[in-house]
């Protein structure tokens, strides 16, 4: 479930040129709005997930796929972007490779690894579930925040036209 607002990206780009502090405040507010989902995702990673996968697999003993609860929790981040290459203005991502694989493994193609992880939960095991827990509140607050930005833009354009 994602919330789409038509014209938000172009509005924020215009704000960047006209009133950059309003755009910065919008992103700051948006990050606060999604904070409950981010915090829940960070707290959902347990130390026993993949605890047997800490041995070194690469030559030279460098661990390729170590599971570390604190790294998994630190990997959850909110990113903002106005780039045309991005589909979203605001995204909650998992930057830790092991945690991302744990979260999604076995979703599109059943395999032994994904089947074993299904003992913890089915894919998406952490990130999407954390969002779904707070989706209603996040969408309501984001709608209010977007409406506030749109009001500011309307007031600004009225001042410019008059």
Beta strands, then each sheet from edge to edge (+ up, - down):
strand 1: 76-80
strand 2: 90-94
sheet 1: 1+ 2-
end
